[in-house]
Amino acid sequence: MASSSSISTARSSASQRWAPREVSEPPRCKCGISTSVRRSFTPENFGRRFFGCPNYTGRENPGCGFFDWLDYPAAFEANDDALVLLIVKMQRLEEKLEAEIAKSQAKDVEIDSFKEREKLLEEKLQGSNNNLKVKDEEIKRLKENGHRLREQLIKSWVLFIFVLVVGISLGMK
């Protein structure tokens, strides 16, 4: 919780765009929580301070939507403090961007590794498919040889039986 002296105290130099308002205690938002002091970064209210719901984390989660201006508009130049805050925010965003770029590059390396592994596996699969074709051709050839041998065996038995029958019939006469 911000102290009342830090809320009510503000610089009144000519470089300030917003004039401070005296507030003894921050108001409570619709959630029933003591509000926090925030800064506006919109072009119309750049650097202007306001009380906002502490549950606000962005457009996706606006909290209860409560806000109340802490600073009154004044006809001065932009607030130097707000500019510094904006520069710090920009630096943090640049750091986050660099971190995300590093993550992305690491993912690219990982993807390249997966692609290389996929290529090796495809080559191995192609080799296995070729081996399978060779084995299939060998099985086909062996089956054909088996059919030929069976035919020759049947023919030899028929011939043997014929010779046996002829031999028996000649022996009986």
C-alpha positions in Angstrom: 0.0 0.0 0.0 1.4 3.4 -0.9 1.8 6.0 1.8 -0.4 9.1 1.8 2.7 11.3 1.6 4.0 9.6 -1.5 0.6 9.9 -3.1 0.0 13.5 -2.3 3.5 14.7 -2.9 4.4 15.5 -6.5 6.8 17.7 -8.3 5.3 21.0 -9.5 8.0 22.0 -11.9 7.3 23.6 -15.2 8.2 20.4 -17.1 5.3 18.5 -15.5 2.3 18.0 -17.7 -0.1 17.0 -14.9 -0.8 18.8 -11.7 -1.1 16.6 -8.6 -4.2 16.4 -6.5 -4.1 16.0 -2.7 -5.3 12.6 -1.6 -5.0 11.4 2.0 -5.6 7.7 1.2 -6.0 5.7 -1.9 -9.6 4.9 -2.7 -10.9 1.3 -2.7 -12.0 -0.3 -6.0 -15.2 -2.2 -6.7 -13.4 -5.3 -5.6 -13.0 -3.7 -2.1 -9.2 -3.6 -2.4 -7.1 -0.5 -1.8 -6.2 0.8 -5.3 -2.7 1.2 -6.7 -1.1 4.2 -8.4 -0.5 3.7 -12.1 0.6 5.8 -15.0 -1.2 6.3 -18.3 0.8 5.9 -21.5 -1.9 6.9 -23.9 -1.1 10.0 -26.1 -3.9 12.0 -24.6 -2.9 11.4 -21.0 0.7 10.5 -21.3 2.4 10.3 -17.9 -0.8 11.1 -16.0 -1.2 9.1 -12.8 -4.4 7.4 -11.7 -5.7 5.0 -9.2 -6.5 1.6 -10.7 -7.8 -1.8 -9.6 -4.9 -3.9 -8.4 -6.4 -6.9 -10.1 -5.9 -5.3 -13.5 -3.3 -7.2 -15.6 -4.2 -6.1 -19.1 -7.1 -6.1 -21.5 -7.6 -9.8 -20.9 -8.1 -9.3 -17.2 -9.3 -5.7 -16.4 -10.2 -6.4 -12.8 -13.3 -4.5 -11.8 -12.4 -1.7 -14.2 -12.1 1.0 -11.5 -9.9 4.0 -12.1 -9.8 7.6 -10.7 -7.4 10.3 -11.9 -4.8 11.3 -9.3 -3.4 14.1 -11.4 -5.3 17.1 -12.9 -4.5 18.1 -16.4 -2.1 21.1 -16.7 -0.8 22.9 -19.7 2.8 21.9 -19.4 5.3 19.7 -21.4 5.4 16.0 -21.0 6.4 14.6 -17.6 10.1 13.6 -17.5 9.4 10.8 -15.0 6.8 9.3 -17.3 9.3 9.4 -20.2 11.9 7.6 -18.0 9.3 5.0 -17.0 8.4 4.5 -20.7 12.1 4.1 -21.6 12.5 1.5 -18.8 9.4 -0.3 -20.0 10.8 -0.3 -23.5 14.1 -1.7 -22.3 12.3 -4.5 -20.4 10.3 -5.3 -23.5 13.5 -5.4 -25.6 15.0 -7.8 -23.1 11.9 -10.0 -23.3 12.1 -9.9 -27.1 15.8 -10.9 -27.0 14.9 -13.8 -24.7 12.1 -14.9 -27.0 14.4 -14.6 -30.0 17.0 -16.8 -28.2 14.2 -19.4 -27.4 13.1 -19.3 -31.0 16.7 -19.9 -32.2 17.0 -22.8 -29.8 13.7 -24.2 -31.2 15.1 -23.8 -34.7 18.2 -25.8 -33.8 16.0 -28.5 -32.2 13.8 -28.5 -35.3 16.9 -28.9 -37.5 18.0 -31.8 -35.3 14.6 -33.5 -35.7 14.7 -33.0 -39.5 18.1 -34.6 -39.7 17.0 -37.5 -37.6 13.9 -37.8 -39.7 16.1 -37.9 -42.8 18.2 -40.7 -41.3 15.1 -42.6 -40.3 13.7 -42.3 -43.8 16.9 -43.6 -45.3 16.9 -46.5 -42.8 13.2 -47.2 -43.7 14.1 -47.1 -47.4 16.9 -49.6 -46.8 14.5 -51.8 -44.9 11.9 -51.6 -47.7 14.6 -52.6 -50.2 15.5 -55.6 -48.0 11.9 -56.5 -47.7 11.5 -56.5 -51.5 14.5 -58.7 -51.9 13.1 -61.1 -49.3 9.7 -61.0 -51.0 11.3 -61.9 -54.3 13.2 -64.8 -52.7 10.0 -66.1 -51.1 8.3 -66.0 -54.4 11.1 -67.8 -56.1 11.2 -70.5 -53.4 7.4 -71.0 -53.7 7.8 -71.4 -57.4 10.6 -73.9 -56.9 8.4 -75.7 -54.3 5.5 -76.0 -56.8 7.9 -77.4 -59.5 9.4 -79.9 -57.1 5.9 -81.0 -56.0 4.9 -81.4 -59.7 8.1 -83.5 -60.4 7.4 -85.6 -57.3 3.8 -86.3 -58.4 5.0 -87.2 -61.9 7.7 -89.5 -60.6 5.1 -91.3 -58.3 2.8 -91.6 -61.3 5.6 -93.0 -63.4 6.6 -95.4 -60.6 3.1 -96.6 -60.1 2.7 -97.0 -63.9 6.0 -99.1 -64.1 4.9 -101.1 -61.0 1.4 -101.8 -62.6 3.0 -102.7 -66.0 5.6 -104.9 -64.2 2.9 -106.7 -62.2 0.7 -107.2 -65.2 3.6 -108.6 -67.3 4.6 -110.9 -64.4 1.1 -112.3 -64.1 0.9 -113.4 -67.7 
